[in-house]
Amino acid sequence: MTDNDFKNIEDIQRILKYLDKGKLDVDSWTNALKLKESLDKLIEEHKEYDDHMKLHH
């Protein structure tokens, strides 16, 4: 992933935090939970890949 990818993920996480705090209309973001789960999975998979590359390369 690139630096731009990480910036985009941070922006999306900020939006999710605003939703959680009630600062955005939850009805407009009906798939927010799925989005959060996908981002968490993406970040975890990237961390595992990065750790693997550090150990084996």
C-alpha angles and dihedrals in degrees: 000000000000131000087256090056090054091048090052091050090050090051091051091047089052090053090050090051090052089051091051091051091049094246092124131047107265091201089065090055103048093155096048094116092052089047091052092048091049092050092048090051092047092050092047093049091049091049090051091049092047092049090048092051091050092052100043106030 
